[in-house]
Amino acid sequence: MNKKHIVIIGLGGVGGYFGFKINQFNEASKLYKITFTARGETYEKVKKDGLVLLSPEHSVDHTFPDAVEQQISSIKDPDLILICVKEYDLENVCTQLKQIIHKNTVLLPMMNGADIYDRIRTIIPDNVILPTCLYVASHIKQKGIVEHKGKAGKIIMGRDPQHFSADIDWITELMKESKIDIDFKDDSLTDIWTKFIFIASFGPVTAKYNSSIGTVCTDAQQKHEATEIMKEIKQIAGEKQIRLSGDIIEKTFEKASAFPFETPTSLQLDIHSGKKDNELELFAGAILKYGKELDMETPFTEKVYNELKGK
């Protein structure tokens, strides 16, 4: 029997952490064929020294996959693809994946955002796509070396609404065997939007004021703006029949208050370091797009979006 072929696209904080765990399990079990894709210096380093994960979870910090590729076009017959790129590369990557997937290839997008599933589905209309949200504190320390701190990374994964009865038991089994904390649900959209209401309000507001998560919780003006964005998201979710708890806004502020006061957001860091690519479209852009599709006003999100566009 042919081994299933698992491909990890991108070895940043997310791909490096989860790819390491999957490959480390496979080095011992040899049940699967694992391919990593990486570019430039990361490709050279991983090819030569393996992927390194610095984490309190592991004593051995190197792992070597069966193959490392620079080009997506070099991948043959993938059965499961973990898409671990920045969301602004998503369309470009999916267009390339379209050339190498077969009808049974399953796509697992490893990024947080309310519109990720829809964006992939637009380009790849027929394959199984598993809606997911992630919790992991990991980042690239240097090329080919990923550092993980804090709690173990977690994946919340659901069934594809378009292919509800697809056999994906082997994927949840793979995650469990790889010692990955996975919470599998028939419907993961509530979790995805619960995470989205947090990141898509705090991200733009902290970026606008160059403040911190703690400041948004305590400064009256910033708290007001974040609250109004949350209300717009909640309204869109309701229209899309996604069930969010009635007290989701209070709960989101409670969750945010548990972070150290000065915690920044990734959108804030990217915008204030002058980075060309950032997650503004993933957060505010998605809210505006859904608002337009549903013929709903989103004035607070629009205002912050335009102000950040001008930065």
N, C-alpha and C positions, 0 to 999 in steps of 0.2 A: 504494500500500500504506500502511495506517495505521502511524504510528510506534508502537512499544511505549511504554507509559506507565509510568514508574518513579516510585514515591512513597517519600519518606523521612519517616517518622513520628518527629518529635522531633529537635531540633537541639542536643543536649547534646554532651559530649565525643566520644561515638562517632558519633552521627548527623551532627554538624558536621564531623568529620574525613572520614568516608567519603562523606558527601553532597557535600561540597566537591569531592572528587576526581572523583566521577562527573559532577557538574555542570560542572566546569571542562573536562573532556574534551568534554562535550556542547555547551558553548558554541561550541567550534571545529567539531565534526563535525555538529551538528544531526541526529543519527541517531535521537534519542529525544525523548519529551516528559517533562520532569522537574517534579515537584511536591514542594515542601517543606511540611510542616505544623509550625506553631509557635503558641505561645499568647502572649497579652498583649503585653508589651513586646518580647519576642524577635520576635514576628510583625511589629510596627511597624518595628523596626530593620531586619529582613531585607528587608521590602517596600521600604523607602526606600533603604537603603545596600547591600543584598546581604548574603550570608553572608561573614564574615571568618574566615580561618584563618591564624593566625600559626604558621609552621612553617619549619624550615630546608629543607624540600623544595620550597618555592615562592617565586618572586620576586613574582608577582602575588597579592595576598592577598584580593581580592574576587571573588565569583561571584554571578551573578543567575540564578535558576531561571526556567523558563517560567511557573510559578505558585507563589504562597505561599497556603496556606489555614489558617484558624484551626480549622475544624471538619472532622473526618473525614467527616462526612455530605456535605460539599461535593465530595468526590472522585468523579470519574466514570471508570469502566472502567479500573482499574489492572491492569497485567500483572505487575508485580513490586513488592512492598511490603517495604521494609527497616524492620523494627520496632525502633526505637532508643530505647525508653522505659525507665524504671527498672522492674525486674521487678515491683515492687508495683503498677504500673499495667497490668500485662500483661492481666489478665482483662477489665478495663474497656475497654481499647483493642481487644481481640479481639472483644468483644461489638459494638462500633461497626463494626469492619471487616466483620463478618458481613453488615451491611446494604449494603455497597458493592462487595464483591468479586464476580467472575463465576467460573464453574467452572474457568477456566484461570489464574486469578490465582495466582502463586507467592508464598509468604510466606518471608521470610528474617529470622529473629529474630537481632538483633545484640546478644546479651547472653550472658554466661557463666553456666552453671548446668546441673545434670544433669537437671532435670525440665522445662525450658522447652518442649521438643518435646511432651511429654505434656500439659502444661497448655494449649498452643494447640490440640492435637488434640481435647481434650475439648470445646472451644467451636466449633472449625471442623473438623468431622469428615472432610471430603472433599477439601480442596485439598492441593496439594503444599506441604510444609513442609520446609525444608532445615536439618538439624541443623548448628549452627555453633559454633565458639569463636573468641574474639578475643584479640589481643595488641596493645594500643595505649595509649600514655601521653598522653592528651589530656584537657583539662577546659575548662569554661566560664570564660573570663577575665572577661567581662561579657556582658550580653544581646546575642546576635547575633555575639559574638566568641569563637572557640574557639582555645585555644593547644595546640600539640603539641610535645612534647620527646622527645629520645631516638631510638630506632630507628623506622623506618617501620612503620606499623600493619600487622598481618597478620590475614588471615581463613583459618581452616581450615574448609572446607565439605564436607559429604557429601551423598549422595543420600537422598531420603526412603525409609525402609524400606518404607513402604506404597505408594509409587509409584516403584519402583526404576528403571523404564525411561523415566520422564518425560524429555522433551527439555529439558535445562537447559544445553546447551552455550552458548547465547546469553548466559546469565548469567555463566558463567566468562569468556567472551569480553569482555563488557562490563567486568568487573573488571580484566582484563588491559589493555584499551584505556585504562582510567582510571588506569593505573599503580598499581594496588592489588596488593600482595603477597598472592596467593591460592594456597592449597595445597588442591587439590580431590582428594577421596578417595571411593571408593565407600562406605566406612564411616568416618564421623568420630567415632563414639562413644568409641573408645579415647582420642582426643585430648581430647574434651570431659570425660571422667571423669578423665584425667590432670591437666587443669587444675583440675577440681573438687576433687580430693583435696588440692590445695595451698590453694585459696582457702577451702574449707569447713572446714579444720582451723586454718589460721593466722588467719583472720578472727575466729572466735569466741574463740580463746584470747587473741589480742592485745586483743580487746574486753573480755574478762573481767578481764585484769590491767592494762589500759591500757598495754601494753608495745609492743615493736617486733618486727619480723620477726627481727632479730638476737638479741633477748633470748629468743625462743621457741627459737631454735637452740642457745642456750648455757645457759639456766637449766634445771636438772634437772627441776623440777616442771612447768614450762610445756612442756618438750619431751616429757615423759611424757604429758601430757594431749593434746597435738597428735597424738602417735603413736597413742594409743588411739582417737582419733576417726578417724584414717586407717585403722586396722585395721577399724573398723566400716564405713567406706565401701568398702574393698577387698572385704570379705565380701559386701556388697550387690551390688557390681559383678559378682563371681563368680557369684552367684545369678542375675543378669540376663544371664549369658553375655557380659559385656563383658570383653574381654581386656586386663588391665593387666599390666605387667611384674612378675616375681617380686620384684624389688628396688625397687618403686615408692616405698616409704617412704624408703629411703636416698636414692634419687634426688631425691625431693621436698625433703629437707633440704639436699642438695647445691645444688639450684637456689636455695633460699631463702638459703643462705649467700653466694650471689653478689651479693645485694642489699646496698646500703649498710646498715650495722648498724641505724641508727635509723629505717629505712623503716616507716611506719605501714601499716595496712590501711584500706580504705574503711569497713568495718563498725565498726572501732574508732573512727575519726574521727566517724562518724555517731552512734554511741551516746554518745560522750563530749562531743559538742557538743549533746546533748539533742534530736537530730532525731527527729521522731515516726516517720517512715518510714525503714526501713533494710533491710538484706539478710539479717537473721537467718532469715527464713522460707526465703529462697532457698538458704541454706547448711544450717543445723541443721534447719530445718523440713522440708526435702526429705529429709534422712537419716531423720528420725523417721517421715515418711510412708511412705517405701519400706520401712523396717524393719517397720512395722505391716502393710503389704500382704504382705510376704514372711514374716511371722511370725518376725522375727528381733529379738533383743535389741540395743538401742543405748544402754546405760546411760551411757557417757561423754558422748555427744552430748546426751543428755537432761538430764544434770546441768548442763552448761554452758548449754544452752538455757534451763533454768528459772532459773538464776542471772542470765542476761542479761535475761530477761523481767522480773525483779524490779527491774532498774536504773531 
